[in-house]
Amino acid sequence: MEFRDDDGPDPRWLLALIMSLGVVGGTIDLILDKPTSLLTGHVLFELTFVLLGLLTMAYLVRGWMTARTSLAEARRSEAERQGERDAWRVRAEESLRGLGEEVARQFEGWGLTPAERETALMLLKGFSLKQIAALSGRSERTVRQHAVAVYGKSGLAGRAELSGFFLGDLLLPAPAPRA
């Protein structure tokens, strides 16, 4: 039996088993009844039941095949994206290391304390004050005070200006005009 990560056993297997038992049971019952005519209510009911079971099983199989194909495509795509991310990290590692060193240098130039530096870096990474508090083990009020100190010491008005100070020049260069 196949298990899914989220909900336990996959109920489609149970449904397929029930449908197959219904199809087999209905077929055996028809054979054992040895009907003299196919146009009786009992025979038509059992044939309908068997056909519905077969159609349901075909529907399930088609769904499983579609899901399997979709899952394989998603895994392939994820592997490609992971490869792209890994390649980008390798190419950008030196630049990012240099950027990190320059950010740290600027924090020192502003005279930020270690706690203020940590807060400023997490603000640059896009964390909320609540998230920074949880990650740093400080209260949200303390983190807010650190953020205010960062803005005061840097002469910046808030998070947007802090981000703009470091990241504003990181935009891709404009394409060269065509001749």
C-alpha positions in Angstrom: 0.0 0.0 0.0 1.3 3.4 -0.9 1.7 6.0 1.8 1.5 9.8 1.4 3.6 12.1 3.5 0.6 14.2 4.5 -2.5 12.0 5.2 -1.4 8.5 5.8 -2.5 5.6 3.5 -3.8 6.6 0.1 -7.5 6.0 0.0 -7.4 5.4 -3.8 -5.9 1.9 -3.2 -8.8 1.0 -0.9 -11.3 2.3 -3.5 -9.6 0.3 -6.3 -9.7 -2.8 -4.1 -13.4 -2.3 -3.4 -14.2 -1.7 -7.1 -12.2 -4.7 -8.2 -14.0 -6.9 -5.6 -17.3 -5.5 -6.9 -16.4 -6.3 -10.5 -15.2 -9.8 -9.8 -18.1 -10.5 -7.5 -20.7 -9.2 -9.9 -19.2 -11.2 -12.8 -19.1 -14.4 -10.7 -22.7 -13.8 -9.6 -23.8 -13.4 -13.2 -22.0 -16.6 -14.3 -23.4 -18.6 -11.4 -27.0 -17.2 -12.0 -26.9 -18.6 -15.5 -29.6 -16.2 -16.7 -31.9 -17.3 -19.5 -32.3 -13.7 -20.7 -30.0 -10.6 -20.5 -33.0 -8.3 -20.4 -34.1 -9.1 -16.9 -33.9 -6.4 -14.2 -31.5 -8.4 -12.1 -29.0 -9.0 -15.0 -29.2 -5.4 -16.1 -28.5 -4.2 -12.6 -25.5 -6.5 -12.2 -24.1 -5.6 -15.7 -24.5 -1.9 -14.8 -22.7 -2.4 -11.5 -19.9 -4.3 -13.2 -19.5 -1.7 -15.9 -19.5 1.2 -13.4 -16.8 -0.7 -11.5 -14.7 -1.1 -14.6 -15.2 2.6 -15.6 -14.2 3.7 -12.1 -11.1 1.5 -12.1 -10.2 2.9 -15.6 -10.7 6.4 -14.2 -8.5 5.7 -11.2 -5.7 4.2 -13.4 -5.8 7.2 -15.7 -5.6 9.5 -12.7 -2.7 7.6 -11.3 -0.8 7.7 -14.6 -1.4 11.4 -14.9 -0.3 12.0 -11.3 2.8 9.9 -11.8 3.7 11.8 -15.0 3.1 15.1 -13.2 5.2 14.1 -10.2 8.1 13.0 -12.4 7.9 16.3 -14.3 7.9 18.2 -11.0 10.9 16.3 -9.7 12.8 16.9 -12.9 11.9 20.6 -12.8 13.0 20.8 -9.1 16.3 19.1 -9.9 16.9 21.6 -12.8 16.1 24.6 -10.5 18.4 23.2 -7.8 21.1 22.9 -10.4 20.6 26.5 -11.4 20.6 27.7 -7.8 23.8 25.7 -7.1 25.5 27.1 -10.2 24.4 30.7 -9.4 25.7 30.3 -5.8 29.1 29.2 -7.1 29.3 32.0 -9.6 28.1 34.6 -7.1 29.9 33.4 -4.0 32.9 35.7 -4.3 30.8 38.7 -5.0 28.4 37.9 -2.2 31.4 37.4 0.2 32.7 40.8 -0.8 29.3 42.4 -0.4 29.0 40.8 3.1 32.4 42.2 4.1 31.4 45.7 2.9 28.1 45.5 4.8 30.0 44.5 7.9 32.5 47.4 7.4 29.6 49.9 7.0 28.0 48.6 10.2 31.3 49.1 12.0 31.5 52.6 10.5 28.1 53.5 11.9 29.2 52.2 15.3 26.6 49.5 15.6 26.7 47.2 18.5 26.9 43.4 17.8 23.1 43.1 18.6 22.3 46.1 16.3 24.4 44.6 13.6 22.5 41.3 13.8 19.2 43.1 13.8 20.3 45.3 10.8 21.4 42.2 8.9 18.1 40.4 9.5 16.2 43.5 8.4 18.2 43.5 5.2 17.3 39.9 4.7 13.6 40.8 4.9 12.7 39.4 8.3 10.0 41.1 10.3 10.6 42.4 13.8 8.6 39.5 15.2 10.7 37.0 13.2 14.0 38.6 14.3 12.9 38.5 17.9 12.1 34.7 17.6 15.4 34.0 15.8 17.6 36.1 18.1 15.9 35.1 21.4 15.1 38.7 22.2 11.8 40.4 22.8 10.1 42.2 20.0 10.3 45.4 21.9 14.1 45.0 22.2 14.4 44.2 18.5 12.4 47.3 17.7 14.8 49.4 19.9 17.8 47.9 18.1 16.2 48.8 14.8 15.5 52.4 15.9 19.2 52.6 17.0 20.3 51.3 13.6 18.2 53.9 11.8 19.5 56.7 14.1 23.2 55.8 13.9 23.0 55.3 10.1 21.0 58.5 9.5 18.4 56.5 7.6 14.7 56.9 8.0 13.7 53.2 8.1 13.8 49.7 6.6 13.3 50.9 3.0 16.2 53.4 3.2 18.4 50.8 4.9 17.7 48.3 2.1 18.1 51.0 -0.5 21.5 52.0 1.0 23.0 48.6 0.5 20.9 47.1 -2.3 19.9 50.1 -4.5 23.0 49.8 -6.7 22.6 46.1 -7.2 20.1 46.5 -10.0 21.1 44.9 -13.3 22.8 47.3 -15.5 20.7 48.8 -18.2 21.2 47.2 -21.6 23.5 49.0 -24.0 21.6 51.1 -26.6 21.4 49.4 -30.0 23.3 51.1 -32.7 
